[in-house]
Amino acid sequence: QGINSFKFFMAYKGSLQVTDEELLMGMAQCKKLGALPMVHAENGDAVAWGQRYVAEELEITGPEGHSLSRPPYVEGEATGRAIRLG
C-alpha cells in the first residue's frame, strides 16, 4: 500500500534532471524503503546539446528533430552510468 516506486530522470536538463549524487541518494533511500527505483536514462547534458545543434545548425525545429537530438549513445551512456551507480 502507498508508493512503492520512484522515478528518476537523468534527462530534461533544467527541470527534472537529477545529478549523479541525487540519483545515488535516491537509490539508497529506495533500498531503505524497499521501493523500486526506476530511471529514465538519457544523458541530459548531451540531449540539451543535441537539441541546440539540431535547431541551430541543422535548422530542424519540428518533431523530426527529436530522434536526431538523441543518438543511441546518449541513452547507452546514461543506462550504463545508472547501472554502475546503482
Secondary structure by P-SEA (a helix, b strand, c coil): ccccbbbbbccccccccccaaaaaaaaaaaaaacbbbbbbccaaaaaaaaaaaaaccccccccccccccccaaaaaaaaaaaaaac
